[in-house]
């Protein structure tokens, strides 16, 4: 029977929980600190064995000494009859996938070979296969020059489809000296997290699982391939193809190609934000997620597998993040974030009815369903518990927790729950917000409050574990966060509510929420308010402090300050057309109107500017412009640059801790009035 796999959803969520997690409370608990980042264990990517008896999954921990994240493959019985055990210990390993007969488990690892010399270059990530019957060491299956990014077993387990990069226009059999001069023929030449483009193109390969013999299936120099999926009969492979020499979003297709090679065929009839192609059980259709144009939000679509007009499924279904077919091909199972929660939904193709599979104030992610085994596995979290692996019936009933990797840490901590509240914006729109009270809260004691704003603007706060908020709460701050218009999970109209303005109505949504939370919680000290946010939240932090002086301190992370100067520099060049009614050249006045730097002279709030040196989404120059403008107008401000960090600012574990320590320092100094607060780089 077919399985549905739902990988990690790129949304930050937070709210109170109804899940019951194991662990007895100790006599005394403490607040969470930034140092606890090194103790958190990230559990992810669960996969059921074909017989439904075992679950393979990934555990990632921070290596403080080496300053990197290390992942390993673990196993646990699906019935929870014994504790999990570790399968891999050599180097970091990820992406476990069972061979269809269940006799082997494949994964990706960049481990050195036993015969490698001490001076050998860092090994490329390759596919390894670990036998599960009779023991034995993992054997390397692929030997692709540029390594493997992702892979998928064929239905009979004899071959593996891989994504690997090749040099554009180069002879793969002969190494030649290459210049360090960068030469580009297209304007899409850099990407956040990856830096500047090189001559490598992501191509589709098929590798013999026994001999390792590989054949390259795609050869185009102007496209990247990703997400390979085998057809039910094993003769075809569907994949997402991204064209390089066009704009950022309108450049994607679902293509199919014979596993033996040949000319790819286009299946999708739209080209925006394509994700998650999946074959129907009979192989006649392919479901996927795509948007009609650059302004529309993604929808569920189904196309004939030979190409043709697509059908939109459940058109009002809000922002699906992954999709697969239910057994029998009469329904789809989709993952989506809705009003601060993340769940699975069943979508009937005939009636278009959408039925929740999982429910409750929590975040359910990365689910895999095996109808034949009568099981579903997934990771789930809430505001006070990080992700752990759970199992349940395909209907969502009979839930049981299979892992407890973070219990030891949680038993030491006092983590306040989250309270949801709603209000009406000045123009009558309903807006959601969430409040975390400070650790040790007492109604007769006042506390400072930090307002935090999510990225996007199409992000969403809600129900998953967010350590940054718990660290602030542990330091004595109330934390208030909202889903103003522009957020996902509330319908297309709400999500497009920031069109032609970023700092207008969303600003009113947020500030009216601040008024509501202060009115309902008189213990919050309205004279000690802070504001922070990253990416769009960084922009909004800049906008807020330039339009009101009610906040005593602000911390902006990776935020745009000048829409005019950033448009031609960022990886998403001229990507705000849908937001401002056209590109910079046609709507210049609008871009300048919503640039916080235009209002820098009005800022009175002390502002800390945090930015990654390798940020290509919002280049470092945006943080520098903002910092220099604030200093120019006499505003108290400091700039902290994180080397090697992209837009996320959290690639290196030590930087993640330093980032939080800078935030705590700034709020301690300017919200608590602690003039003795010591900067992290002076400790």
N, C-alpha and C positions, 0 to 999 in steps of 0.2 A: 504494500500500500504506500502511496506517496506521502512524503513528509513536507511540512512547511517550515521554513527556517526564516527567522526574523532577526537580522543583526542589529547591532547597537544603533539606537536612535540618537542623531546629533542635536538633543534638546535638553536644556537644563530645567529640571522640574523640582517642585518642593511642596509638601503639605503634610498634615498629620496622618498617622498610620492606624490601620486596623489589623495589621499583621501581628501574629504572636511569634516573637523570636525567643530562642532559648537563652538561658543565662540567669543566674541568681544575682540580685543586686548586692554589692558589698555594703559594709556598714557605712563607708564614707566614699563619696565620689568627688571628682574634680571636674573642672571645665576642660574642654578640648583646647589644645594648643597647637601652634604651627609645627612643633616637633613631632606631633602624632601623624603627620603625613608619612613619615618613614615607617610607621607601624600599620597603616592601613593596607589591607590586601584586597585588590580589585579582582572580583570573580566574574567571569564572562564566558560567552560562547559555548553554551552547553549543547551536546549532541548525543542523541539516543543511539545505542547500538541497534542493528537491524532486528534483533530478537526482543528488543525493549527491556533488556535486563540491566544494562549498564549505561552510565552517562559519562562521557568524556567532556572535560571543560578546561578552562585556562585560569590560572591564578597569576597575577602580576604584582610584584612588590618592588619597592624602590631600593636600589643598592646604594647606600650612603657613601661607601668608600669609592665606588666607581662612578657615582653620580649618574646613574642611568636606571631605566626600568628593566627588570628581568621577568620573563614569563616562562611558565612551565605548564606541562599538560598533566592533569590529574584525572582520576577515575573514582566513581562512586556508584554503588548499586541503586537502581531506580526505585527500589522498595525501601531504601534507607536502612537496610539490615546491617550495614557495617560502616565504619568511618571511611572517608575518602583516603586514597593513597596516591602518591606521586609517581608518574610514569617517566618523566624526563628530568634530568638534572644537568645535562651538558649544554652550556650556552642557553640562550633564550629560545623558546619554542612556542609556536602559535598556530592558530587555524587548524584544529584537529578535524578530520573527516574520516568516517568509517568507510572501509571498503564495503561494497554492497552485500557481500556474503558474511561480513562481520569478523573475518579471520585476521584482518590487519587494520591498523589505524595509521593514517597518513597525517603528516603535519609539516610545517615549514620551520626550518632552523638554519642559522648561519654558523654552524659548528665547524671547527677545523677538522680536517681529515687526519687520521693517525700518522700518515707518512709526510705531512706538511712540514716544511722547514721552519725554523724559528724566524726567518726573515720573510716568510711568505706574506703576501698582502692579506688584509682582512677578508675572510671568505664570504662569498655571496650566499644569500639565503637560497636554499634548495629544498625540494620535497624529499622527506624521509618517510620510510614505512616501517612500522614496528609490528612484528608478529605477535599475536595475542594467544596463540596456541603453542605450547611447548617452550615458551620463552625465547630468548635470543636478543641480540642487539638490533637497534634500528639501522636499516641500510639506506643509503642514499640512492634515490631513483633518478633524479634529474641531475644533469651536469651542464646546465645552460650558462653560457659565458657571463651574462648579466644577472644571473639569479632568477628567482621566481617571486612574483608579487602575490599571486593568488592561483588557486587550482580547483579542479573538480574531477571526481572519479567518473569514468564511463559507467553505464548501467550494468555491464557485465564484469566490471572490475579489471579489465585487461589493459585499459589505457587511462591516461590522466591528461585533461586539458589544462594548460598552464598559460598564464600571462607572464611574458618575459620581454625585456627590451632588447632591441637590436640597434646598431649604428646606422643612421640614415645614409644611404648611398655609399656604404663602405663595404669592402671585401671582408667578409667575416672570417675568412681563412688566413688572412695575412695581417699582422700587426704593423701599423705604420705610424711614424712620428706625427703628432698632431700639434698644431699651433694652439696657444692659449688665447688667441684673439677670438672674440665672440662675434659671429656673423648671423644676422637674422633676415629672413624674407617675409616675416609676418609680424603683426603687432602683439600677438599673444605669446610673449617670450619670457615671462616670469610668472611664478605662482607662489603664493604664501606657503611656507613650510618646505618648499622644494628649491627656492632660489631661482636662478636664471636657467632657462631651458638649455639643454645640450642637444647633441645629435642623436640621442636615443629615442626610439619610438616603441611604445608598448604593443607587442604583437601576440597573436594567438598561436600556441604550439600544441601539438599532441605528442605525448611521450608514452612509449611502451612501458608498462608498469613492471615488466620482468627484466627486459634487457636495457632499458634506459635510452633506447634509440629514439631520437626526436625528429619531428618534421615540422617545419614552419608553415602555418596555414594562411596567415595574412602577411602581406608584404608592403602595404602602402606606407609612403613616407609622410603623408599629411594627416594621419589619423592615429589615435591611441585606442587600443582595445582594452576591455575590462569585463568582469562579471560573466565568465563563460558558464553556460548551462546546457547539458546534454538533452537531446530529444528523447522521448520514451523508447524509441526503437534503436537508439544509439547511433544513428546514421548522420545526424545533424547537430550543430552546436549553435545556440543563440548567444549573442553577446552585445554589449553596449559599445558603440563606436563614437568617439568624439573627434570631430574635425578640429584641426589645430589653427588653421589660417583664417578663422572667422571670429565673430564676437564671442563673449564669454558664455552666454546661456543658449543662444539659438544655434547649437552646433552638435547636436547629439542624435543618434539613430539607434534603433534596435535592428541588428542584422543577423542573418543566419548564413551558415556556410557548411558544406559537407565536411564531415570529419576526415575524409580522405583528401580534402583540399578542393579548390575551385573558386569561382567568382562568388563573393558574398551577395546576398539579396536583401534589400531593404524591406523590413516588416512594418515599422512604425510610420504613421503619416503626420506626425508632429515632431518637433525637434528641440523642445525646451524641457530641461530638468528631468531627463529620463532616468529611471532607476528600476531595478528589481524585475528584469524579464523572467517569466516563468512559463513553461510549456503546459498546456492542458493535458490531462491524462491520456487522451487519444491522439495527441500530437497535432491536432488540426488548428489550434489557436495558441496565441501567446498573450498572456496578461502582463501588464507593466504599468508603471506610474509615469505620467508626463503632463506637462502644462500646454495649453493651446497656444499661448504666446508669452512674451516675457513679463506681462502684467498679471496673468492668470495664476492661480495657485494650482499645484499638481492635483490630478484626478486619477482614479482607477480607469484604465483603458484595456480593451481586448481587441486584438487584430487577428485576421487569418494568418496562419503561419507562413503562407506563401505571399503575404503582402496584400494590401487593400485598405479599405476604409475601416477605421477603428470605431468602436462603440464605447461611449463613456458610461461607466457603471456607477450608479448611486451618485449622481452629480453633486448632491449637497453634502456628501461625506467629506469631513474636514481634514485636509492635509494628511493623507495616508503616507506612511514612511516605508512600508514594505508590503508585499502582497504575494500570495501563492494560491494554488487551487485546492479546494476541498475535494476529497475523494468523490469520484463520479462525474466531476466537471460541471456540476450544476450550481456551484457557489464558489466564492472567493473567500479567503481568510486574510484580513488586512490588519496591520498594526497602525495605530494613530495616537496622537496626543490630543485630548479633548478636555478643555476647561481645567487645565492643571493636572490631569491624570493621563497616564499612558497605558493603553490596553489593546487587546485583540478583539476584532469584530468579524462576524460572519456576514457576508453580503450575498443574498440570494439573487442570481442572475435573472430569473424570470420575474420576480415580484419587486426587485430592487430593495427589499427590506434589509435593514442593517440591524443585527442583533449582537449585543455584547457577549463575548466569550469569557472575559475576565472583568471583574468589577472592583470597586472600592477605592478609597483615597490612597493610591499608591502608584508606583511606576512598574509595570510589567513589560519586560523587553526580551529580545533575542529568543523568542519562543520557537520550539520545534515540536510539531504534532505528528504522532504516529497513530493513525486510526486503527490499524490492524492490531497493534499492541495495546490499544486503549489507553495511551499515555500522552502526556504533554509535559515538556520540561521548559523552564525559562528562568531568568534571573529577575528578582524583584527587590525593590527597596522602598523606604519611606524616609521621612525627614530625620529620623533618629537611628536608622539602620542602613548600612551600605548594602550593595547587591549581594545576594546569596542565591544558590541554586534551589529551585523548588520543582516539585512534580505534582501533577494533578491529572484527572480525567480530561479527555478532549473537550468536555463541556465546561471545564473549569472547577468541577466539584472534587472533593476528596483531596484537597491540597495538603502537601507535607513538605517540610523544609529538609533538604538533603545535606547542606553544608553550613558550617558555623565558623568560618575563618576569622571573623572579627569579634567573636564573643569575648575573648580575653581583654581586648582593648575596651569594648563597650562596657564591660563590668567595672571598669575604673572611672567611667565618665558619667557626668550628669548632663544630658542633652535635652534641652527644653523642646517640647512639641511645637507644632505650628498651628496657628489659628487662622481660619479663612474668614474674610469679610468682603462685602460687596457694597457699592455705592453708585449713585448716579452722577455722571459728569455734568458740567454746566449746561451742555446741550442735550442731556437726557439719556446718554448711552450708559448701559450698565457695565461696570468695570470691577474686576476681581483683584483682591490684594491678599497678602498673607503677613502675619506678624509672628515673630519669635521673641518671646520675652527673655530678658537676661537671666543667666543662671543665678539661682538664689533669689529670684524676684520676690519682692514684698510690696504689697499695695500701698503701704505708708511710706515708702522710700522712692524718691525720684531717680530716674535713670536717663542717660542720654540715648538717642536713637539714631541709627544709621539707615538711610534710605538707599536701596541698591536697585539698579536698573539693568535688565537683561540685554543681551546683544540681539542683532537681527537687522531691522526691528521685528522680523518674523520669528523670534524665539518665544519661549513660554516658560514661566516659572510655575512650579506646582509641587509634585510629590516625591521626587527622588532625593537621595541623601546629598546634601551640599555642605561639605566640611567648612568652607569659608564662613558661612553664616553661623555655624555652631562655634567656630573659634571666636567670632565677634561676640556671640552670646556668652561664651565662657569668660570673655574679658569684661563683661558687665554692660554690654550694649544691647538694647532692643534692636531688632532688625526688621525693617519693613520693606517688602518687595511687591511689585504690582505687575499685572498684565494689561497695560494700557492699549488703546487701539494701535493696530500694527502688529500685535501679537498673534501667533498662530493658535489654533485650537478653539476659535470662537466664530468661525465662519468666514467666508470670502469678503463680505462687506466690511466686517470688523478688521480683517487683516489688511485690506486696502485702504483703511481709514486714514492713513498718513500720506496718501497720494497728494503730490504737489505741496506738501509741507511736512517737515520732520519735527519742528520745534513748536508747532501750534497746538492742535487739539490734543496730541499725546501729552504735551506739557501740562495742559489743563487737567487731563485725566489723572496724571501723577500728583499734581499739587492739590487737587480736590481730595485725593486719597489721603494725602498727608493731613489735611484738615480733619478728615473723618477719623483717622486713627488717633489723632491728638484729642479730639472731642470725646471719643469713647474710652480713652485710657489716660486719665488725668495724671497718672504717676509718671508719664513721659515728660521730661524737662524740655519744653518747647524752645528754651534758650540754648540747648545743647544738641542741635541737630547736625548730622553729617550726611553727605551724599557721595555715592561712588557708583561706578559701572564700567563695563568693558565693551569695546567695539562700539556698537550703537549706544550702549549704555555709557561709554566714555564720551561720545558726542553729546548725549543728553545731559551728562554731568556738566560738560562745558556750557551747554545752553542754559541749564538751570542757574548756575552761579553767575551767568552774565545777564540774567533776567530777574533775579531776586537776591536779596541779602539776608534771607531768613536762615540760611545754613552757616554754621560757624566754621565748618571745614569741608573740603572736597578732595576726593582722590579720583583722578581720571586715568583709565587704563586703555591704551591702544585706541584712543578716540580721535575722530576727525575734528579738526578745528576750522578748516578752510576748504570749502567745496570747490573753490575756483582753482587753487593750487594743487589739489590732490588728484583731480580727475584724470590727468594725463600720466600720472606717475604710478598709480596703484595697479595691481594685477587685474582688477576688475575695471579697467580703463573705460571711461565714459559709460559706466554701468548704472548711473542714477537717472537715466532718461525716464524710466517708468515712475520714478519718485517725484520728478520735478517738471513733468510735461514736455520733455525733450532733452537733447544733450546740452552741454555747456554753451555751445555756440549759438543755440537758438533760445535758450532760457537763462541767459547770464544773470539777469536781475534776480531770478528766483534762487539760483545757486548762492549768490552773494547775500540775499536776504536771510537765508537759513544757515549761514556760516557764523559760528559763535565768535570767531575772531573779530568780526565786524563790531561786536559789542564789548570788546575786551576792556575798554575804558570804564565800563560800568561795574566790573567785578570788584567786590570788596572782600570776598571769602578767601582765606588762605587755601591754596590749591597745590597738591602734590601730583606731579605728572610722571606716570610710569609707562615705559614703552620698550618694546623689543627692537634690538638693533637690526634684526633680519626680517622685520615685518614688511611683507609685500602687499598685504591687504590694505593697511593704513600705514604708509611708510613713516619711518622715524621722524621725517621732516615735519609731520603734522604735530607731533609732541613738541618738537623744538620751536616751531612757530608759536604755539600756544604759550609755552614757557617764556619765551622772549617777549611776547606781547604783554604778558602779565607783569613781568619785571619792568618793562618799559613804562607801565602805568603805576608802578609802585606797589603792586600786589605781592604779598608774601607768597613765595612759590619756590619749589625745588623740583629738579628734574633728575630722574633715576633711569639709566639706560641699562638694559639687560643684554649682554653680549650673546650672540648666536640664537636668540629667541625669536620665533616667528610671531604671528598675530596672537596666538593663544597665550603667550608669555609663560607657559608651564611645561616646556619640553624637558628641561633638566630638573630633577628633584630638588637640588639645592636652591635653584632659583624659585621654585614654588614656595619653599619655606621663606626665603628672603622677601619675596613679593608680599606675603602675608605679614611679615614682620614690619615692612615699611608702612603698610596700611595701619597696623596697630600703633606704630610710633606716631603717625600723623594725627590719628584720632585721639590718642592719649594726650598729645601736646595741645591740640586746639579744641577738643571737646571737653576733656577733663581738666584742661588748664595746667597740665604737668610740665612746667618749664624745665624740669630735670630729665624729661624723656630723652633717651639716648638713641641716636640714629643707629640702625643696624650695622653700618659699615664702621662704626666707632666703638663697637662693643668688643 
